[in-house]
């Protein structure tokens, strides 16, 4: 996509800190290596959604499931290119909010970008915790959903507070399990084909009354949701060792891996079952495994989906706490939220607050509208980030960083606008309400900050 801008490399410090390359020191521990970052992003992208996605896609494109998945990957890579440039240029916790602050010099805009990330992340974590406590866990034990979800979030917070390295090592195992489930789908269909069963011809069949190009675009909007998650990696940039070199490689490699896996799963699904059967199933991948006749126990997919949901919740709460810490560190949220555990060097105050909010949201029970609004909020964040790349081109930094082609953020912005046009009026209304609440909180916080400054000045006199 592009190459790093060459400059002299700065020496690396004890924890992998690099004054020049990494953009300065940090209060957080640089414990994330390239492989850990790769698995962090891959685990966040390969979420539980893929286990139900194929049925929805097949209703749009018939057996040509690979086409919208491939298009969605290309659209996601556009915005990922913008993230690669800005994260390596400004490797600070806070991600998109920090980029917006530098680009637009408007505290309200920076706050709303960060608030959108927080609202999307915490709401996603609440929804994932309820999913964890629902039908997936119900396969093994019957427990009340809300109390179980709250207890689950508490466990996630403990792992998050213990350390980013420990959290991501847990992510390594869960990501391997997630991927293994999808590999099982691909493998059993390969065995099915080897036995002379299945229909390869279905992979190019669109619905009879559909225009292939229009159907692919419409389905790509659905498939795009399965790639959302890569943006969370920007919020742990301050904890990555040598981010200028490591981050772009991990980002693009993880998205490419997810894309290949998704396309192969799409091909396998089409070969195993007709589009009508896939679209009618609420568990399409389970239906694919059953149709293969290989004899994989059905309960194993409930377990794999449970692990996928748990992993998504962990990674989402890591993101939310780092966004909160980064905004507090920049003065966009109250300074106490930037408090860090002395030995663990993890943002304990941000973890505590974001977990508490997620716990409150679980008591709502039904947050389907909030879940749909997550996508809307993230598209606003992506537009801000793509535009910020162009605005910040005139801002030079001393360390080496990734630089994307100028056309990429332009196309990335256009792709996000296209996806926004597909949102319903109900979701737009709810998103507007959330942003209005954020605006009110922003001005309340500023008023409190001014009162604190006046009180300090009076005390000094």
JOKA-V104751 format. One line per field, one symbol per residue. phi: phi as a letter, one per 40 degrees, with the letter a starting at -180 (. if undefined). psi: psi as a letter, one per 40 degrees, with the letter a starting at -180 (. if undefined). Layout:
phi: ???
psi: ???
This chain:
phi: .abcccaccccccdbgcbdcccghcaccccbccdcccdcdccccccccdccbccccccccbgcccccccccccccccccccccccccccbcbchfdcccccccbfbdccdcccccccccccccccccccccccccccccbacbcccdccccccccccccccciccccccccdcccdcdcccccddccccccdcccgbgbccccbccddcbcdcccccccccccdcccchccccccbccbccfcccccdccccccccccccccccccccccccbcdcccccccbdccccccccgcgcdcccccccccccccccccccccccccccdcccccgcbdddcccbcdccfbccccccccccccccccccgbbccccccdcdcccccccdccccdcccccccbcccacbccdcccccccccccdcccccccccdccccccccccccccccccccccccccccccccc
psi: daiihhihiiihadeeihdddefiiieihgehiddddddddddddgaeddeeddddddddebefdddddddddddddddddddddddddggiidbddddddddefhddddddddddddddddddddddddddebdddeddihihddddddddddddddddddidddddddddddddddddddddddddddddddeeiihdddeehiideihddddddddddddddeehddddddeedeehhgddddddddddddddddddddddddddddddiidddddehegdddddddddedfhhddddddddddddddddddddddddddddddddeeeihddeehhhdddfigdddddddddddddddeddhfddddddddddddddddddddddddedehiidiiiihiidddddddddddddddeeiidddddddddddddddddddddddddddddddddddd.
